Amino acid sequence: MRTRFISCATLALAASLFLPVALRAQESTAVADEIIRITKAAWAADMEEDVTAAMSILAPEYTELNGEYSTRQEGKDVARRLYEAGYQDSGRLIAAEMFNPKVQVYGTAAILSYNFVGVVQDADGANTTVRAKSTRVYVQQGGTWMLVHANFAPDPLPN
């Protein structure tokens, strides 16, 4: 009887220790899937030239570092003005892929890092491959995942 009680107690203790870990892992996987889905939906909106939808994931306090500017962009309004002004004069995005995605979840914050490969078409119809090393930081605000910071670094081909 005592052995049975100890076995049950041990099993209960093990379940109480490992079940929360398993549940957090499932939750992290669901968050990772959602973060990747949100990012790809923004790309699709960009390809459709739907500025409002593409910018809808940006938090008001959004910041960005990229290879186009030597300084950090501050705020969703600045990002939208630059986007609408066509700072990406290199062309229109017609294809986008995410390689090696990794999402790290910390409560209401999630960091997505990945290698971006896309195709941009210029005004004359010529296609150019683009590559970048990308990091996006999302924070849950009011139950919605919002992009608060992004860093898009060039990823040149090796020599």
Steps between C-alpha positions, in 0.01 A plus 500: 500500500782740592684424174182567305453836678863598430459402134182707468660795677808479277282483189295800616817699573649415161177599324485830687857578398495391136144577390547881518817466289312299237215752497744791460665321209162458328419865567838608361440298184159663454650847552785422257251389236295818553805730479613338174143518361475872587835573332410313182159672487678837511721388210191394303344842563825663385489298177141615446614857572245522783684750721236501773509121542880486474535765772224362724744282697718798600464640851490881525845495666650279225872542430708361214863459402577416138767533235324787323555760774788570733269578792214327678149574373273608784126439500231342288416834338859543375504140368173558316613830344824341378313198367247714317775726361651191343830489685525149360544640150685184414160360399188314601521183710358210298621202706613447858627200693611449859786257562624373837229673706542494876248647742601555861204566730531685832151545641345786303811556285620296204814531289496369144831461319536360148672528165289683242514420130279686258461621147449865414379616160604843374290735287646346181396148607849377587517271803768519768556262790523663842639347819502615860571384852193606693388535861154610607386565856129459571315594820148404589295818540133471584502133400655572159860433396650829380839557339697741720847470344665356191857474380558416133867446424648436156601142427744520210605193311834361619803576283 
